[in-house]
Amino acid sequence: MVFSSDATMTKQTHLITEGRVYCTNDGRDVDVERCLMCPLLDDIDLDSRHPKVVCRLSPAAESRQVLIG
């Protein structure tokens, strides 16, 4: 089941380096454990060769992305 708000949200993948990952919502590097509590977390892969976090962008972060990019 896909909700209309989920269908319009953009997702971003961020690599985990030394236990830290870039948080699009905060705009800075954070400890990866912080992602586990985040409602924007879509997927986390700690077992692959290149561990990563996949996040949905919040509306505020998405609008900042448009202004920057």
Secondary structure, DSSP 8 states (H G I E B T S, - for coil): ---HHHHH--EEEEE-BTTEEEETTTTEEEEGGGGGG-TTEEEEE-SSSS-EEEEE--HHHHHHHHHH-
